[in-house]
Amino acid sequence: MKKFLEKAYIFVILALLYIPIIVIIVYSFSNSSNFSFAEGASLEAYRSIFASGGKSKALLDAVLNTLFIAVVSSVIATILGTFATIGIYQFKKKFKRAALDVNQFPIINSEIVVAVSFMVFFSTFAFPEGYLRLIIAHITFCTPYVVLSILPKLEKMDPNIYEAALDLGASPSQALWKVEIPYILPGILSGFVMAFTISLDDFIITQINKGAGTGINTLSTYIYSDARVQGLEPFWYAVFSILFVLVLTIVLTVNAVKIKREKSERASKGAGI
């Protein structure tokens, strides 16, 4: 009975997560905003995405803006987060705990509070509206996630490895780049992916801080502004469906590579034994 309830619980959770997505995908072929197939199945919504002009041009601009901000902010956040994590790891226990608590504030804080705080900060110090504000904001709220991704990997590392590199003649910088960084590289990559994903997904902070007169839209802010005026049209059902398939493909690919790497490592260890 216990196993049945456990499986039923997991099934219910997965159903709640994926049934709404499946519904959107199904109705993306209806070419109707009323969730019906009264006019039959159609690929018109998908064709309209790739048509020239109209929403397609604005959508492409929003996607490019989203990718630009996400790439720049996640790269910088990953670099800052990596060296911040190495520094925090070297702290004594008391200061390490305090630093990690401070690192948690942007994560546990309400996003609207963070967004308004950024707005007040940028206005007070007269930061120009546009990409600069958005990139600084995205770097700030992405960096804590990078730290949390790298720290567990760093804590698993035997500190004697770093000391051994120093004893064998390596300088501190050589030991860092040739021993420590390669060891925590999986955590760094995970942190980058997480930062990139969070930046792509952000809406509230971007909407409040992009500036009304800049004309800059990310994918989330463009969807909001368009849906607020015209409602969700079949065009958006098709966009959501494509995004879901792309994200699913990326996740499955990353997991497949990870599983393959783990199998290779286990095989190497087995051969060594």
N, C-alpha and C positions, 0 to 999 in steps of 0.2 A: 504493500500500500504506500509505503514511504517513497519508494522509487517512482511509483506512478504519479504521486503528487509532485515530486521534483520535476519529472518530465512535463507534467501538465503546466506547472508554473513557468518553466522555460518556454514552452509552446505559446502560452498566453502573452508573455513579454515580447517574444519575437513577432507574434501576430499584431500586437499593438504598434510595434515599430514599423513593420513592413507592409501591412495591409493598406494604409493610406498612400504609400508610395506606389504600390501596385495599382491602386485605383486611378492615380494620376496618369500612370503609364498607359493604362487601358483607355482612358478617355482622351488621351492625346491623339488618338486615331479617330475621334468622333467629329472633330471640327465643329464642336458646339460648346458653348459656355454653360449649358444647362445640364451637363452630365447625362446626356442621352445620345442614342444613335439613331435619332429620328430621321436624319439625313443620310444614314449609312456610314460605313467606315471610309476614312479618307486620310491621305498623307499631306493634305493641304497645310496643316500646321507646321509640319517639318519643312515643306517647300518654302514657306514664308520666312523661315529662319535664314535660308541661304539666298533669298531674293535680294536684289540690289535696292538700296534706298530704304526709306521709312524706318521701321523699328530695327531692321537688321543692322543698319549703319550705327544707330545709337547703341544697340546691343554690343556690337563689335568694339566700339569705343569704351564701353563700360567694362567689358572683359579684359581689354588691354590695360586699362587703368588698374583693374583689380590685380592682374598678374604682375604689373610693374611694382605696385606698392607692396604686394606680398613677397616678391622675390627680394627686393631691396631690404625691406624691414626684417625678413626672416634670416637673410645672410648676416646682416649686422647684429641681430639679436643672438644668432648662434655664436658668433665670434665673441661678443660681450659675455654671453652666458657661459661659454666654455671657460674663459679665463676667470670669471667670477666664481664659478664652481670650484676650480682648482684653488683659488684663494680662500674660499669658505672652508674647503676641506682641510686646509692647513691651520685653521683657527683652533684654539682650545675649545673644549666642550661647551663652556658657558657662552662664549662669543659666537660659536658656531650655531648654537640653538637660537640666539638672538638674531643672527643674520638670516637664518632660514625663516624665522617668524616674520621678519620684515619682507622677505621675498614672497611670502604667502599673501600679503595684503592685497595686491592687485588681482589675485585669483579669487579670494573669498569675498572681496568687496563687491557691492552691487555695480553692474556695468554702467548704469545711468549716473551713479555718483562719480565713477572714474571719468566718464565722458564730460560731465559738467566741470569737474576739476581741471581737466585738460583745457576746456574752453576758457575758464577763468585765467589759467596760467598763460595761455597763448595771448589772450587779450591784454593781460597786465604787462607782459614783456614785448608786446607789439610784434609777435611773429607774423610774417606775411601769410595770408590765407593761401591754401592750395596744397600741393604735394608735400611741402616741408612739414606742415602741421601733421598731416596724416601719417607720414613716415615716422616722425618722432613718436607719435602716439602709439603706432603699431609696434615699434621697437620696444617701447616701454612695457606694454602689456603682454608681449610675446616672450621677452627675456626670462621671466620667472618660470615659464613652462620648460624652457631649455635647461635651466638649472635643475629642475626636478627630474628631467630625463637623464642628465649626465651624472648626477650625484650618486645614484645607486651603483652605477658601473664603476665609479671611482672608489667607492667604499669597498667594493669586492677586490680591488687590486691590492696585491701584497706590497706594502710600502718598502719592503726589502729590495724589490726589483729596481726602484728608483735609486736607492742607496747603492746597490751593486753597480749600476751604471756609473755613478760618481766615483766609486772605488776603482773602477776599471779605466778611469781617465777621462770620462765624458764631462764636459762642462754642464752647469745646471740647465742652460738653454738646449744643449744637445740631448740631455737626458729627458727634457720636457718633450721635444719634438720627435725624438726617435724611440722613446720608451712609453712615456705617459700618454701622449696624444694618440698613438696607434692603438693603445690598449682601450681607451675610452671612445674610440671612433664610432662604434655602433651606437653608443649613447648620444654622441654628437649628431649623427645622422637622424636618429629618432627625434631629437630635439628640434632639428631643422624641419623635419616633416610636420611635427606638431605645430611649430611656429607658423609655417607656411599655411597649414590648414586653418588655424585660428584666424590668421590675417584674412584669408579668403572669405571666411564665414562672418566676419565682423560687420555689424550694421549700426548699432547705436552710437558707438564712438565715432565712426566715420560720418554718419549722418549729421551729428551735432558739430563736428569740427572741420568739415570740408569747405565751409564757407558758401554762403548763398549766391554770391556773385561770380564764383569761379567757373561754374558750369561743369565741374568735375563730378562724375558719377562712377561708383563701383557697381558691380553686378547687383548687390543687395539693395543699394540706394536707388538704382534705376528701376528695379522691379517694384519697389515700394512706391516711387513717384508715379509710375505708369499705372499700377493697379489701383492707386488711390483715386485716379481720375477716371479710368476706363474699366476698372474691374479686371479680374483675371480672365484673360482670353485664351483660346486654344493654343495660341502662339506660346504662351508661358508653360502650358502643360508639356509641350514638346521640348522646351528648353530645360525644364526640370527633369524630364525623362533622360535627356542626353547627359546632363550633369550627373545624375545618379549612376548611369552606366559607366561613365568615365571614372568616377570616384571608386565604384566597385571594382573596375578593372585594375586601377592602380593599387588598391588594397590587396586584391588577390595576387597581383604580381609581386608586390613587396613581401607578402607572406610566403609565397612560393620560393622566392630567392632566399629568404631567411631560413626556411625549412631545409632547403638544399645546402646552405652553408653549415647549418647545425649537423646535418648528416655527414657532411664532408669532414667536419671537425671530429665527430665521434669515430669515423672510420680511421682518421689519422691517429687518434689516440689509441684505438684498438690495434693498429699496425705497430705502433710504438711499444705497446705492451707485449 
